[in-house]
Amino acid sequence: MPALDTPLCDFGWKAPDFTLKDPSGTAITMSDQTGDKGLLIAFICNHCPYVKAIAGRLASDAKALQAEGFGVLAVMSNDYRAYPDDSPENMVRFAAEHDFSFPYLVDEDQNVAKAYGAVCTPDFFGLNAKGELQYRGRLDDARMADVSNRAPELLTAMRLIGETGNGPRDQFPSMGCSIKWT
């Protein structure tokens, strides 16, 4: 399966609110998770090699963002019945393995992925405090390569969003595996 790139950022697009459950059944509402500076929503899964390659960096960058007043959510929209590596039980394991400090939610009916136009894992949506899309790019420039000199593009973009309400005009698409639709 070829890798997909995310579309360009639709600046100002108003992100629809949603409520999803984590693997233990706790309901989490997106708007309740928005921090004073904004919200990062990451569409990820457990089995994708692109997500596996960035999971530790995502966890680290997310902790930095949370400490600075941003909310962070991850959403797993794959059909986990067809891809059991992405099951809720494996989501718990994956989150613990990578020390996620944010909710990792199951998009059981894939309605959230469809509403957001998510196309791949990982697919990042950086929202300002008003819930407007300001970033739709990659985590960093390292992708699956050497991370020693990475430019943390998502972290830098979210900090700009927190300061100004607006994301950077130049953004590079995220690349990953297609969402596994039912």
Solvent accessible surface area in square Angstrom, and as a share of the most:
residue,aa,sasa,rsa
1,M,177,0.79
2,P,102,0.64
3,A,41,0.32
4,L,69,0.34
5,D,80,0.42
6,T,8,0.05
7,P,64,0.40
8,L,149,0.74
9,C,19,0.11
10,D,87,0.45
11,F,62,0.26
12,G,37,0.36
13,W,72,0.25
14,K,128,0.54
15,A,7,0.06
16,P,48,0.30
17,D,80,0.41
18,F,20,0.08
19,T,77,0.45
20,L,19,0.09
21,K,118,0.50
22,D,33,0.17
23,P,40,0.25
24,S,96,0.62
25,G,40,0.39
26,T,74,0.43
27,A,59,0.46
28,I,28,0.14
29,T,37,0.21
30,M,9,0.04
31,S,57,0.37
32,D,110,0.57
33,Q,56,0.25
34,T,43,0.25
35,G,21,0.21
36,D,136,0.70
37,K,82,0.35
38,G,0,0.00
39,L,0,0.00
40,L,1,0.00
41,I,0,0.00
42,A,0,0.00
43,F,1,0.00
44,I,0,0.00
45,C,0,0.00
46,N,3,0.01
47,H,43,0.19
48,C,0,0.00
49,P,67,0.42
50,Y,44,0.17
51,V,0,0.00
52,K,112,0.48
53,A,37,0.29
54,I,10,0.05
55,A,0,0.00
56,G,43,0.42
57,R,31,0.11
58,L,1,0.00
59,A,4,0.03
60,S,66,0.42
61,D,4,0.02
62,A,0,0.00
63,K,78,0.33
64,A,30,0.23
65,L,0,0.00
66,Q,58,0.26
67,A,92,0.71
68,E,59,0.27
69,G,27,0.26
70,F,9,0.04
71,G,10,0.09
72,V,3,0.02
73,L,0,0.00
74,A,0,0.00
75,V,0,0.00
76,M,1,0.00
77,S,3,0.02
78,N,6,0.03
79,D,24,0.12
80,Y,35,0.13
81,R,168,0.61
82,A,64,0.49
83,Y,85,0.32
84,P,88,0.55
85,D,84,0.43
86,D,0,0.00
87,S,15,0.10
88,P,23,0.14
89,E,129,0.58
90,N,43,0.22
91,M,0,0.00
92,V,85,0.49
93,R,118,0.43
94,F,4,0.02
95,A,20,0.16
96,A,78,0.60
97,E,109,0.49
98,H,35,0.15
99,D,87,0.45
100,F,25,0.10
101,S,55,0.35
102,F,14,0.06
103,P,35,0.22
104,Y,10,0.04
105,L,0,0.00
106,V,14,0.08
107,D,1,0.01
108,E,89,0.40
109,D,86,0.45
110,Q,2,0.01
111,N,86,0.44
112,V,11,0.06
113,A,0,0.00
114,K,120,0.51
115,A,56,0.43
116,Y,9,0.03
117,G,36,0.35
118,A,3,0.02
119,V,46,0.26
120,C,0,0.00
121,T,3,0.02
122,P,6,0.04
123,D,0,0.00
124,F,1,0.00
125,F,1,0.00
126,G,0,0.00
127,L,1,0.00
128,N,8,0.04
129,A,57,0.44
130,K,144,0.61
131,G,13,0.13
132,E,49,0.22
133,L,4,0.02
134,Q,8,0.04
135,Y,3,0.01
136,R,17,0.06
137,G,0,0.00
138,R,37,0.13
139,L,5,0.03
140,D,2,0.01
141,D,64,0.33
142,A,9,0.07
143,R,65,0.24
144,M,101,0.45
145,A,74,0.57
146,D,109,0.56
147,V,61,0.35
148,S,83,0.54
149,N,142,0.73
150,R,56,0.20
151,A,44,0.34
152,P,42,0.27
153,E,36,0.16
154,L,0,0.00
155,L,15,0.08
156,T,83,0.48
157,A,2,0.01
158,M,0,0.00
159,R,93,0.34
160,L,66,0.33
161,I,2,0.01
162,G,22,0.21
163,E,140,0.63
164,T,78,0.45
165,G,25,0.24
166,N,76,0.39
167,G,5,0.05
168,P,34,0.22
169,R,161,0.59
170,D,125,0.65
171,Q,31,0.14
172,F,109,0.45
173,P,39,0.25
174,S,2,0.01
175,M,62,0.28
176,G,0,0.00
177,C,22,0.13
178,S,17,0.11
179,I,4,0.02
180,K,22,0.09
181,W,110,0.39
182,T,127,0.74
